[in-house]
């Protein structure tokens, strides 16, 4: 495939996922590519992560496991791409398969569900809905905290679930997308600082930080650009918040999207939060309002949707330039 064809397929995959998502009936019958990757990760975790071994041995076992996961995902995707890339039907198939590894529609639906629950069912409903998408203890959140948590999740996952997959697909085709998704899934499953996974998941966590570096910055810039199309939003404030706050975040990547969204919409996100019974101190992103509500979640969703539309437009523009 030419570079222009690849970019057109990327734009098509992003549009397909945004319009249709992944059908529930299909998930119930065959699962999802991410669940297949997850099954491999779980099997390797069970097989290789021996609690009787030293931390160094478990770290090496984690490197081996991650290598198997990455090579398997990349090889399968390479075979599919090579077999499908020489016809229009094959290119459509690649776009459809790639769309399953992008998560704009599912992300929108999960975050919008928090806004609806908060508006219709109050704090109890909001806590229940937000507990499905964040790791923090929802019982510690008031209504403003529920709204902030949903918006923070939207900002971070806009990078991990949408912009990063598109970025790696655009540069390295279906194998690049599959490898990114394998790394990101491994980090979500084993990249935690728990007694079982601190050593075994070390490689997954570090590599995930690395592969998300470019997309996290790009997501912030897309949010700033999207603010141009929303009344009352500020591209300049988004850029200022990124410059001032992003590097203060505990994560080397999450702060870029969160600070840009906060600045663009006049919010103040992040800050101290509670996971389980453990309070975690973190820097604030933005210097605006903290008393957020359901309507502010919808404003954040509008910003994200416009950012994704801008990304499609950029892909189509570069495809047109490359085709001459």
N, C-alpha and C positions, 0 to 999 in steps of 0.2 A: 504493500500500500504506500501511496505517496503521503507526504506530510499533510497536504491539504485534505486528502481523504480521511486521514486519521482525525484531524480536527473536526471535520464534518460528522464523523461517527461519534466523537466525544460529545459534541453539541446535541446530536440526536439522542444519545444515551441519557444525558442530563434532562432533556425535555421529556423523554418517555417516562423516566422515573417520577418526574414532577407531576405528570399528568395521571399516571396509572398506578405507580407504586408496585409493590409485589403482592399479587393476589393471595388472599387468605386461603382459598381453596387449594392453591398450588402448594402453599406452605404446609397445609395439613396432610398433603399426599406425599410430598418428597422432601420437605424441609426447605432450607435456604442455603445458598453457598457459604454464608458465614457460619451457619450451624454445622455444615460439613467440616469446615476448617476447625471449628470449635471441638468437634468430636475427635479430630486428630490431635489437637492440643491436649485434650483431657486424657487421651490414651498415652501420650508421651509423658505427661505429668505423672500419671499412675505408674508407668513403667520405669522412668528414669530418675524421678525425684525421690530418692531414698533418704528418709529422715535419719537413718543411722550413719550416713556419710558426713564427712566434714563439709564446712561451708565452701571451701575451695572446690571440692569434688562436685558439689551440687551446682556450683556456678558453671563449671565446665560441662556438666550434664545439661544445664539450661542452654548453653551455647550450641551443643549438639542438637537439642530438641528444636531450637529456633532455626538452625540450618536445615533440618529435615522439613520443617513447616514451610520455610521460604522456597526451598528447591522444589518441593512437591507442588505448591500453588503456582509457582512460575512456570514449571514444566508443563503442567496441564493446560494453563492458559496459552502457552506458546504453541502447543500442538493444535489447540482449537483455532487460534488465530491463523496459523499457517494453512490449516485445512479449509478455512472459510474466507480467506482474504482475496480470492481471485474471481469473485462474482458479486453482483449486486445483492443477491439473496444472502450470500455469505457475510457481506458487510452489515446487512440488516441484522443477521443473527448475532454478530459481534456486538452491535449496539444494544440489542435486547439483553444479552448476557452481561454486558458491562453495566447496564442500568440496575441490575440486581445488587451491584456492589456500591451503589450510590444511595444516599438515604435522605434526600430532601423532603419527599412526601411523608415518609414515616416520622421524620423529625418534626415537621409541621404539625402532623396529626397529634403527636404526643404532647407537644407544647400547647397547642390550641385546646387540648382536653383539660389542661390545668386551668386555662383562662375560663373555660365554660364551667368547670366545677367550682371555681372560686366565685364566679358571678351568680351561679344558680344554687349552689349548695353551701356556700360560705366556707368558713375555715376548715371544717371537718372534711368536706369534699375536696377542697384544695390540697390539704395535706395528703389525702389518699392518692390523688392524681400525681402530685409532684414526687411522692415516694417511689413511683414507678420509673422515674427518669434521673433521680439524683441519689448519691450515696449518703448524703447527710441525714441526720435524724429529723424527720419531718415534724415530730412532736415538739421540737424546740422552736418551730417557726410560727410567727403570727401571720396574718394575712399579707402584710407587706413582705415578710420573709419568704413566703410561698411564691409570690410574684417575682421577687428577685432571683430565687433559686431557679425558676423556670426560664427566666431570661438569660441567666448565666449559662444554663445547660444549652439553650439554643445557640448562644454565641460560640461556646467551645465546640459543640458538635457540628455547627456549620462548617468549621474548619476540618475536623476529623472525618465527618461523615459525608461532606459534599465537596468542598474545595480541594482538599488533599487528594481524594480519589480521582477527581477530574484532572488535577495537575499531573499526577504520575501517569495517568492514561494518555494525556496529551503528549508527553515526552517519551514514553516507553511502551505505548500500546497496551493491549490487554494483559501481557505478562507484568508490566509495571504496576497496573492497577491491582492485579491479583496479589502480587508480592506485598504491596502497601497494605492491602486489606488483611493479609495474613499476619503481618507485623502488628498492625493495630489491634486485631483480635487477640493475638497472643498477649499484648500488653494489658488488655482489659481483663484477661482471665488469670494471668500468672504474674503480671508486672506490679505486684503489690508488696509493700513493706510489712509482710506478715511473717511469723516464724516459718511457715511452710514455703513461702515464695520469695523471701527477700534475696536469697542467694540464687535459687533456680530461675527466678524471673528477672534477674539483673540485666541480662543481655536484651531481653524483650523490651524492658522499660527504657534502657538507654537508646536502643535502635529506634524505638517509637519516637522518642524525643527528637532524634536526628532527622527522621524522614518527615516529621511534621514542621520542621523549621521554616521551609519556604512557604508552605500553604498558610500557616498561621499569620505571617506578615501580609500575605496577599489577601486573606480574609479581612483583615483590618482595613486595608486599602479599599476593598470592595464595599465595605460598610460605609466608609467615608464618601465614596462615590455615590452610593445609593442615597445618602442623606441629601444630595442635590435635588432629589425628586420627591421629598417629603416636606410638606409645609411645617415650619418650626424646627426642623432638624438642622444640624450644623456640621458640614464637612470639616470646617476649620477646627471646631471643638473636638471632633473625632480624632483628627491628626494630632492635636495638642495633647489629648488624653493618652494616646498611644505613646507619644514621645516622653511624657512625664511618668506614666504609671505602668506600662506594660512590663518593663524589666523588674518591677518590684514584686510581681506575682510569684508564688511558690513554683509554678510551672514555667518552664522556659518558653512555652508556646501559648497557653490559654490566655495569658494577659493581653495579647495583642488583639484578639477578637473581642474580649470582654471590655477592654478599655475603649476600643473604637465604638462599640455599640453604646456604651455608657455616655461617652462624649457626644456622639451624634444625637442622642435622644434626651440629653440632660439628666441622666440618671447617675446614681452612685452605687456601684455593684461590688460584689465580693466582700472582703472584710472577714472578721471572725465568724466561724461556723462550727457546728458540733457534728462529729461522726460517731455514732453510737453514743457513748458517754464521754467522749474525748473532745475537748474544745481545741480547735486549731486556729491559730492566729494567722491572718493573711492580710495583705495590703488592700486598700480600697482602690477601685478602678473608677475614675471619673470623680467629679466634685459637685454633682447635681443632687436631685431628690432621692431620698431613701424610701419614702412612703409610697411605694408603687402598688398598683392594683391590676385587675383583669384587663382594663383597657390599655394599660402600658405593655402588657404581654402581647396584645394584638398589634400595638405600634412596633414592637420589636420584630414580630413576624412579618409585618409589611416591609420593614427594612431588609430583612433576610431575603424575602422573595424578590425584591428589586435587585439586590446584590447578585442573586443567581441569574436573573434575567440579563444583567449587565455581563456576567461571565459568558452566557450563551452568545450574546452579541459580539463580544471580543473574539470568541472562538470562530464565529462565522466571518468576522472581518479578516482575521489572519488567514483563514482558509481561502477567502477570495483573493487576498494579496498573493498568496503562494501559487494560486492557480493562474495568476497574471491577468 
